[in-house]
Amino acid sequence: MRGLKRFEGHLAVALAMVLGIVIGACTIGGSSNSSSNASASSSASVLLSPTLAQIKSSGVMRDCVDPEFPPESFNDSSGNPTGLDIDLASALAKSLNAKITFVKTDFAGLLAGVESGKCDIQWSGTTPRAARALVTSFAKDTLVATVGLLVRTTETRTTIDQLNASSVTFCDQEGTLAQVAQQEYFPNAKATNLQAADQCVLDVLSGRADATIVDSTSALGYSEAHPQLKSVLFENGGLAAAPTAPSVQLGDFGFTAYIDVWFREFVDNGNYTPLYVKYFHHNPDIQELLIQRGGL
């Protein structure tokens, strides 16, 4: 009984403290005039997303891109970045009444560019991974993809067991999912690690390598550009999914929230499908995309 009374006494003190805080907050809020409320409202975006505030102030959104992942991001005949991710980033910038500047880099420079403040966002075929989420904050997925192999059309070995052999040579883009997947699924194969995905594609074309691991979307772009190549996808127990998403500075959840809501609206308004068809030549699986995104 004494313990109950003691508990009730503590509870009364706690409630009194909370009530005091609420009353104080209301008093402060009530004493503020309309101009101070407007000032607080205008500064909210700075508190929630300093990057958004900077973009709105400068009128420019800087996007780090690695133009090695067709049809998501690649260089056109004039050397300018193009692709689905490039168009989506451009549309995002437009929604903020900002111009877009593309900062070309290699894959390792994508997250580093955002982390250092060189770029406001990186939207260039990057798959969200736990290790990457330690240095950058990802928005939700904007592209559904799976992982597979890019091989020559003459290649007859098409199963994981057949390709997991010492007679097979892989070319992996260093520091990416390709290297991790090769070590996990094809540990018996030989491997050469290179910095650029394009270099690995050239190695497969020339015969220096038998295969390189890419996502299904990039495989489509490479095989269209090089008819000598084909993609091999493994379903039902094969390699992992590889959805892609943009990311911003770590902890800038105000910006990621804006990207998520903007992208869902972009999809709902029918703007996503024609862009996707432009680069992939078939309709996107919107239902699967929404499932991967967890709805909104």
C-alpha positions in Angstrom: 0.0 0.0 0.0 2.8 2.4 0.9 4.4 1.5 -2.4 1.2 2.4 -4.2 0.9 5.8 -2.4 4.5 6.5 -3.2 3.9 5.7 -6.9 0.8 8.0 -6.8 2.9 10.7 -5.3 5.5 10.4 -8.1 2.8 10.3 -10.7 1.3 13.5 -9.4 4.6 15.3 -9.5 5.3 14.1 -13.0 1.8 15.3 -14.2 2.4 18.6 -12.6 5.7 19.0 -14.4 4.2 18.1 -17.7 1.3 20.5 -17.2 3.7 23.3 -16.3 5.6 22.7 -19.5 2.5 22.7 -21.6 1.2 25.9 -19.9 4.5 27.6 -20.4 4.6 26.6 -24.1 1.1 27.9 -24.6 2.0 31.2 -22.8 5.1 31.7 -25.0 3.1 30.8 -28.1 0.3 33.1 -27.1 2.6 36.0 -26.6 4.1 35.7 -30.0 2.8 38.1 -32.6 1.9 37.1 -36.2 5.2 38.2 -37.6 7.2 36.0 -35.3 4.9 33.1 -36.2 5.6 33.8 -39.9 9.3 33.9 -39.2 9.2 30.5 -37.5 7.2 29.1 -40.3 9.6 30.3 -43.0 12.6 28.9 -41.1 11.0 25.5 -40.6 12.3 24.2 -43.9 15.8 25.2 -42.9 15.5 23.3 -39.6 14.0 20.2 -41.3 16.1 20.3 -44.5 19.1 22.6 -44.8 19.6 21.2 -48.3 16.2 22.1 -49.5 16.6 25.6 -48.1 19.9 25.9 -50.0 18.4 24.7 -53.2 15.5 27.1 -52.9 17.9 30.0 -52.0 20.4 29.3 -54.8 18.0 28.1 -57.4 20.3 25.2 -58.3 20.2 21.5 -57.4 23.5 19.7 -57.8 23.2 16.0 -58.7 26.2 13.6 -58.5 26.0 11.1 -61.4 28.0 8.2 -62.6 27.1 7.9 -66.3 27.9 4.2 -66.5 24.5 2.6 -65.9 22.4 2.7 -69.0 19.5 3.2 -69.3 19.4 4.8 -65.8 22.3 7.2 -66.3 24.7 7.4 -69.3 26.2 9.9 -71.7 24.4 10.8 -74.9 26.2 11.3 -78.2 27.2 14.8 -77.1 28.6 13.6 -73.8 25.7 15.0 -71.7 24.1 12.8 -68.9 20.8 11.2 -69.9 18.7 8.4 -68.8 15.7 7.7 -66.5 17.4 8.8 -63.3 18.7 12.0 -65.1 15.1 12.9 -66.2 13.7 12.2 -62.8 16.3 14.4 -61.1 15.6 17.1 -63.6 11.8 16.9 -62.9 12.5 17.0 -59.2 14.6 20.2 -59.6 11.8 21.7 -61.7 9.3 21.1 -58.9 11.6 23.1 -56.6 11.8 25.9 -59.2 15.5 25.2 -59.5 17.9 24.5 -62.3 19.9 21.2 -62.2 23.6 20.8 -62.5 25.1 17.3 -63.0 28.4 16.6 -61.4 30.0 13.6 -63.1 32.0 11.2 -60.9 32.9 7.6 -60.6 30.7 5.2 -58.5 32.8 5.8 -55.4 32.3 9.5 -55.8 28.5 9.4 -55.7 28.0 9.0 -51.9 31.3 10.9 -51.2 30.0 13.8 -53.2 26.9 14.1 -51.2 28.7 13.5 -47.9 31.2 16.2 -48.6 28.5 18.7 -49.7 29.8 18.8 -53.3 26.3 17.6 -54.4 22.8 18.1 -52.9 21.7 14.7 -54.1 23.0 11.6 -55.9 20.5 10.0 -58.3 22.5 7.6 -60.4 21.5 3.9 -60.2 22.5 3.4 -56.6 21.0 0.5 -54.7 20.2 1.2 -51.0 22.3 -0.9 -48.7 22.8 -0.9 -45.0 26.5 0.0 -45.2 25.7 2.9 -47.5 22.9 4.1 -45.2 25.6 4.8 -42.6 26.9 7.7 -44.7 23.8 8.9 -46.7 20.0 9.0 -46.3 18.1 7.2 -49.0 14.6 8.1 -50.3 12.4 5.1 -51.2 13.0 3.0 -54.2 12.3 4.6 -57.6 13.2 1.7 -59.8 12.6 -2.1 -59.5 15.5 -4.2 -60.6 17.0 -7.7 -60.0 20.6 -8.8 -60.2 21.9 -10.9 -63.0 24.9 -11.5 -65.3 26.0 -9.9 -68.6 27.7 -12.5 -70.9 28.4 -12.9 -74.6 25.6 -14.3 -76.7 27.7 -17.4 -77.4 27.9 -18.3 -73.7 26.1 -21.6 -73.0 26.6 -21.8 -69.2 23.4 -20.2 -67.8 23.0 -21.5 -64.2 24.7 -20.5 -61.0 26.3 -23.9 -60.6 27.7 -23.9 -64.1 29.2 -20.4 -63.7 30.5 -21.1 -60.2 33.7 -22.8 -61.5 37.4 -22.1 -61.6 37.2 -22.1 -65.4 35.0 -19.0 -65.3 36.4 -15.4 -65.0 34.3 -12.6 -63.6 35.0 -8.9 -63.9 33.6 -7.0 -60.9 33.2 -3.3 -60.5 35.1 -2.7 -57.3 33.2 -1.6 -54.2 29.8 -2.4 -55.6 27.1 -5.0 -55.3 28.7 -6.8 -58.2 31.8 -7.6 -56.2 29.8 -8.7 -53.1 27.4 -10.9 -55.2 30.3 -12.6 -57.1 32.0 -13.5 -53.9 28.8 -14.9 -52.4 27.3 -16.7 -55.3 30.4 -17.6 -57.4 33.2 -18.1 -54.9 34.9 -20.7 -57.0 35.3 -18.5 -60.1 38.2 -16.2 -60.8 37.7 -12.5 -60.5 39.2 -9.2 -61.8 38.2 -6.1 -59.9 38.1 -2.8 -61.9 37.0 0.7 -61.1 34.4 1.2 -63.8 31.4 -0.9 -65.0 32.2 0.1 -68.6 35.6 -1.5 -68.3 34.1 -4.8 -67.2 31.7 -4.7 -70.1 34.6 -4.2 -72.5 36.4 -7.2 -70.8 33.4 -9.4 -71.4 33.2 -8.2 -75.0 36.8 -8.9 -75.7 36.8 -12.3 -74.0 39.1 -11.3 -71.1 36.2 -12.1 -68.8 33.3 -14.5 -69.1 30.7 -12.5 -67.1 30.1 -9.3 -65.2 27.3 -8.9 -62.6 24.9 -6.0 -63.3 21.3 -5.2 -62.5 18.6 -6.1 -64.9 18.1 -2.5 -66.0 21.8 -1.9 -66.9 22.0 -5.2 -68.6 19.2 -4.1 -70.9 21.1 -0.9 -71.8 24.4 -2.7 -72.4 22.8 -5.5 -74.5 21.0 -2.9 -76.7 24.2 -1.0 -77.2 26.2 -4.3 -77.8 24.2 -7.0 -79.6 27.1 -9.4 -78.8 26.0 -9.4 -75.2 23.0 -10.9 -73.4 21.7 -10.9 -69.9 21.2 -13.9 -67.7 18.8 -13.5 -64.8 18.3 -15.9 -62.0 14.9 -16.2 -60.4 13.5 -18.2 -57.5 16.5 -18.4 -55.2 18.9 -16.6 -57.4 20.7 -13.3 -56.9 19.2 -10.6 -54.7 17.0 -7.7 -55.8 18.7 -4.5 -56.7 16.2 -1.6 -56.6 17.7 1.9 -57.0 16.9 5.1 -55.2 18.3 8.6 -54.8 20.1 9.7 -51.6 21.0 12.9 -49.8 23.1 14.1 -46.8 22.9 11.8 -43.8 20.0 12.7 -41.6 18.3 15.1 -44.0 14.9 13.4 -43.6 13.1 16.6 -44.6 14.6 16.2 -48.1 13.9 12.5 -48.4 10.3 13.0 -47.3 9.9 15.6 -50.0 11.4 13.3 -52.6 9.1 10.4 -51.5 5.9 12.5 -51.7 6.9 14.2 -54.9 7.8 10.8 -56.6 4.5 9.2 -55.6 2.6 12.2 -57.0 4.8 12.0 -60.2 3.7 8.3 -60.6 0.0 9.0 -59.8 -0.1 11.8 -62.3 1.0 9.4 -65.1 4.4 11.0 -65.6 6.6 8.1 -64.6 5.4 5.5 -67.1 6.2 7.4 -70.4 9.7 8.2 -69.0 10.3 4.6 -68.2 9.0 3.4 -71.6 11.3 5.9 -73.3 14.4 4.1 -71.9 13.2 0.5 -71.2 10.7 0.1 -74.1 8.1 -1.6 -72.0 5.7 -0.6 -69.2 7.0 -0.5 -65.6 5.6 -2.9 -63.0 4.0 -0.1 -60.9 2.4 -2.6 -58.5 5.8 -4.1 -57.7 7.4 -0.7 -57.4 4.7 0.4 -54.8 5.2 -2.9 -52.9 8.9 -2.3 -52.7 8.3 1.3 -51.6 5.9 0.1 -48.9 3.1 2.3 -50.4 3.9 6.0 -50.3 
